[in-house]
């Protein structure tokens, strides 16, 4: 678009650029609905398993240790909590990684 009087290109307005970028993102999201839905469900499963597996492994190891080496403290409870903490850190890692990738993809698409 040019200014007819001065033959200089007009600078796009920041608001119109922002609206255009949001509209383009919305159209891309509508085209990839099935991928996004399945990806989201898969990610929920991955995050769930990343918490459940270390928790159950910690509990199983704790039960085994309690049977082999009984003591005043419960190995089962202690290792269950440790497994839960490890699982939550693991899930946090996955979510942070995916969020970073989504933000980078969004920035690339906005440019």
N, C-alpha and C positions, 0 to 999 in steps of 0.2 A: 504494500500500500504506500502511495507517495502523496505528498502534499502537492496539489496541482499548481499552486502559485509559486512555490519555491523549488519544485522538483527534487525535494529531499525525502528520503524515506522516513516515515513516521515511526517512532519507537512504540512498541506494543505497551499497552497499559499493564501495570502489574496485576490488577484484578482480573483483567481479561485473560492474561497468561495463566493465572492460577485456576480460573474456572475451566479453561481449555485443558489444562493438565489433569484436573479432577475428572472431567468428562472422559478423557482418553483412558484414565485408569479404570473408571467404571465400565467402559466398553470392553477393555481387556479382561476385567474380572467376570463380566457376563459371558465372554467367549470361553473362559476356562472354569466354569462352574463345576463340572464333574470332576476335573482334576483337583480342584481346590477342596471339594467336599471329601473325596477319597483321601487326599493328602492329609487333611485335618483329622480324619478318623484314624488313619495310620499313625499319625504323630501322637494322638491321644493314647493309642495302644502301646507305642514305643515308650512313652513317658510312664505309663502305668506299669509296664513290665520292668522298666529300669528301676522302679521303686520296689516292686513286689519281689523280684528275684533276689537281690541282696538281703532283703528283710527275711525271706524264708530260708535262705542259706545260713544266715546268722542264727536263726532260731533252731534249725536242724543241727548245726554245729554245737550250739549251746546245749541242746538236749543230749547229744552224744557226750559232751564233756561232763555234764551233770551226772550221767550214769557212770562214767569212767573215773571221774575225780570229784566226788561230792565235797562240798565245802560250806562255809558260812554264807557265801555269796552265790547268787544264782547266775550261772553262766548263760542260761537260756535268756533271761531278761536282759542281761548286759549285752550279749551279742545280737539280740533282736533289735535293741535300740541302736547299736552301732551299725547294723545292716540297714536300718531305716534311715539313719543319717547319711550313710553312703549312697543309698538310693535317691534320697532327696537332692543331694549334691549332684548326682549323675543327671537327674531330671532337669535341675536348674541349668546344668551345662548344655543339654540338648535344646532347651527352650531359648537360652541366650544365643546359641549358635544359629538357630532358625530365625530368630528375630533379627539378628545382624544381617543374615543373608537376604531376608525380606526387605529390610531397609535399604541395603545396597542395590537391590533390584529396582526398588521404587525410585531411588535417586537416579539410576541409570535411565529409567523410563521417562523421568521428568525432564531430562536434559534434551 
